[in-house]
Structure formats: C-alpha cells, structure tokens
C-alpha cells in the first residue's frame, strides 16, 4: 500500500494496487472518492480536505510520501 499526501491540495490518497490500470472514479461522500479498477476492486481512496477529517500526524508510515507544498 502507498500513502500520498499533497499538502498544497490537502489531498490524501491511499493506493492499494500499484499496477497501472484504467479506473472509474466513484464519489461515495462529499470528500471521498474511490478508484475502482479491474473486477470492480477498489484500487485507491482519495480524501479531499484531508486535514479537516483526519489527524495526519497519526498516519502509519507505510510507503508514505508527502509531496512538498509549493511555497
């Protein structure tokens, strides 16, 4: 699993399947979008306005990549 956070966009993304594939985006809540791939499996979860919903300092460091903000 890979966890990416874009500080500029405040977007948190969990990627479960590293393979490149075509996905369909399904919005399941106001700030949550699922990427659904082959065989209707969830490939990723995108959380918009992540800092409003989660305490980002408590994320597990599993392949965690934090994109620097453009300041």
Buried (B, 14 or more C-beta within 10 A) or exposed (E): EBBBBBBEEBBBBBBEBEEEEEBEEEEEEEBEBBBBBEEEEBBBBBBBEBEEBEEBEEBEEEEEEEEEEEE
